[in-house]
Amino acid sequence: MTSSSSLSLSLPLVLLLALSVGAHVVDAGEQGLTRIHAYLHEILSGPNATTVAVAQSPLGGNATFGRLGVLDLEVRDGPDLGSSSIVGRYQGVFALADSVSPPGILTTVNVVFTAGEHGGSTLAILGRIGSFEDPFERAVVGGTGAFRMARGYCVTAAVANPTPESVVYEFDLFVKTDV
C-alpha cells in the first residue's frame, strides 16, 4: 500500500463513501436503508495532491499528534480514472488526534453530489480512522437536499494503488432519511 507517513495524511477517507446516479444505488432492504456504492480517488503528493497537511504538530520533529489537514477527493462511479465518471466530491478536514502509534485520525467530511439524481445534495460523515490497512467505518450524521435528516454509516476500504502517490478507496454508504 502506501508508507505510514502518507497514510497518516490520507483521509479518504474517508473513507467512504460516495454516491449518485452513476454510482450504484440499491435498496438495502427491510431496514429502509439506501446503499450508495462509489470510489474515492486520492492523490497523496505532487502538484495535484488532494490531501494536504496544513498545520504540523506543535510537538515538533516527526510528531504526528496534532497535525491538521484538508482533503478534496473525486468521488467516481468506478475504480478506473479513464473509464469512470465523477459523481461528486469528498471534502473535509482531519486531525491526528491520538497520541499513540499509529495515531487515530478524526475526520469530518462532506460528500457533495455534483451529478445524477442526488446532484446538489450532500451527506455529512464524522468519525475516526484507526488504520488504513483494514476497512474502516464512520457515521453518517446528516445531509441536505435529498438527504435531509440522514443518518447511517459508511465503510471505506483501500482497493488499489495505481501509482505510488495515489490510492483508490471503495466507498459504501448506508443511508436512511426521515423525509
C-alpha positions in Angstrom: 0.0 0.0 0.0 1.5 3.4 1.0 4.0 4.5 3.5 2.9 5.2 7.0 3.6 8.9 6.7 1.5 9.0 3.5 -1.2 7.0 5.3 -1.3 9.5 8.2 -2.1 12.2 5.7 -4.5 10.1 3.7 -8.1 10.6 4.6 -10.4 9.4 2.2 -11.5 8.7 4.0 -12.7 8.6 4.2 -13.0 6.8 3.5 -16.0 6.4 2.1 -18.2 6.6 0.6 -19.9 8.3 -2.4 -22.9 8.4 -4.4 -25.2 9.1 -7.2 -26.8 8.1 -10.3 -23.6 6.7 -11.9 -22.7 5.2 -8.6 -24.7 2.1 -7.9 -27.7 2.9 -5.7 -29.5 -0.1 -4.4 -32.1 -0.6 -1.7 -30.5 -2.2 1.3 -33.7 -4.0 2.3 -36.1 -4.1 5.2 -34.2 -1.6 7.3 -35.1 1.2 4.8 -31.5 1.9 4.1 -30.3 3.1 0.7 -26.8 1.8 -0.3 -24.6 4.1 -2.4 -21.5 2.4 -3.8 -18.7 4.5 -5.3 -14.9 5.1 -5.3 -12.7 7.8 -3.9 -9.6 8.8 -5.8 -6.8 10.3 -3.6 -3.5 11.8 -4.7 -1.1 12.0 -1.8 1.6 14.3 -3.1 2.7 16.5 -6.0 1.1 19.5 -7.7 -2.3 17.8 -7.9 -2.4 16.5 -4.3 -5.9 16.1 -3.0 -4.9 15.6 0.7 -2.7 18.2 2.3 -1.3 18.8 5.8 -2.0 22.4 6.7 -0.6 22.5 10.2 2.2 20.4 11.6 2.2 19.1 15.2 3.2 21.7 17.7 5.3 19.0 19.4 7.9 19.4 16.5 10.2 16.9 14.9 8.5 13.8 13.5 5.5 14.1 15.8 2.1 13.4 14.2 -0.2 14.1 17.2 -1.9 17.5 16.5 -1.3 17.5 12.7 -4.2 19.0 10.8 -5.1 18.7 7.1 -7.7 19.1 4.4 -8.8 16.9 1.6 -10.8 17.3 -1.6 -11.1 13.9 -3.4 -13.1 12.9 -6.5 -16.0 10.6 -6.0 -16.4 8.4 -9.0 -18.7 5.6 -10.2 -15.8 3.2 -10.8 -12.2 2.5 -9.7 -10.6 3.4 -13.0 -10.0 7.1 -13.8 -10.1 6.5 -17.5 -13.5 4.8 -17.7 -15.4 6.2 -14.7 -17.4 9.4 -14.2 -17.2 12.0 -11.4 -20.4 12.0 -9.4 -19.3 14.2 -6.5 -16.5 15.5 -4.2 -15.4 14.2 -0.8 -14.3 17.3 1.1 -13.2 17.7 4.7 -10.7 18.1 7.4 -8.7 15.7 9.5 -6.7 15.8 12.7 -4.3 13.3 14.0 -5.9 13.0 17.4 -4.4 10.1 19.2 -1.0 10.3 21.0 -0.2 6.6 20.5 1.3 5.0 17.4 -0.2 4.6 14.9 -2.2 7.7 15.5 -6.0 7.7 15.2 -7.4 10.2 12.8 -10.5 12.2 13.5 -12.3 13.1 10.3 -15.2 15.3 9.3 -16.3 15.1 5.7 -19.0 16.3 3.4 -19.8 14.2 0.3 -21.1 16.8 -2.2 -23.1 15.2 -5.1 -22.5 17.1 -8.3 -24.2 14.7 -10.8 -27.1 12.3 -11.1 -30.4 12.2 -9.2 -28.7 13.4 -6.0 -26.9 16.3 -7.6 -26.9 19.3 -5.3 -27.4 17.1 -2.2 -24.8 16.4 0.5 -24.0 13.9 3.2 -22.0 14.7 6.4 -19.7 12.0 7.8 -17.9 12.0 11.1 -15.6 9.5 12.8 -12.3 8.0 13.5 -9.9 6.1 11.3 -7.5 3.8 13.2 -5.9 2.1 10.3 -5.9 2.2 6.5 -4.9 -1.4 6.3 -8.4 -2.6 7.1 -11.9 -1.3 6.1 -13.0 1.5 8.4 -16.5 2.6 9.4 -17.7 6.1 10.2 -21.1 7.6 11.0 -23.4 9.5 8.5 -24.7 12.3 10.8 -26.8 14.4 8.4 -27.3 15.8 5.0 -29.0 18.3 2.7 -31.3 18.1 -0.3 -32.4 14.5 -0.9 -30.6 13.5 2.3 -32.2 15.9 4.8 -32.2 14.3 8.3 -29.9 11.5 7.0 -28.3 9.0 9.4 -26.4 5.9 8.7 -22.9 4.7 8.2 -20.2 4.3 5.6 -17.5 1.7 5.1 -14.3 2.6 3.3 -11.5 0.3 2.1 -8.4 0.9 0.1 -8.6 -1.3 -3.1 -5.8 -0.1 -5.3 -2.6 2.0 -5.6 -2.5 3.0 -9.3 0.7 4.9 -8.6 3.0 5.3 -5.5 1.3 8.7 -4.9 -2.3 7.6 -5.3 -4.9 5.4 -3.6 -8.3 4.3 -4.7 -10.9 3.6 -2.0 -14.1 1.6 -2.3 -16.8 3.6 -0.6 -20.2 2.2 0.6 -22.8 4.4 2.2 -25.8 3.1 4.0 -28.3 6.0 4.5 -31.7 6.4 6.0 -33.7 9.6 5.8 -36.9 10.7 7.5 -38.0 13.0 4.7 
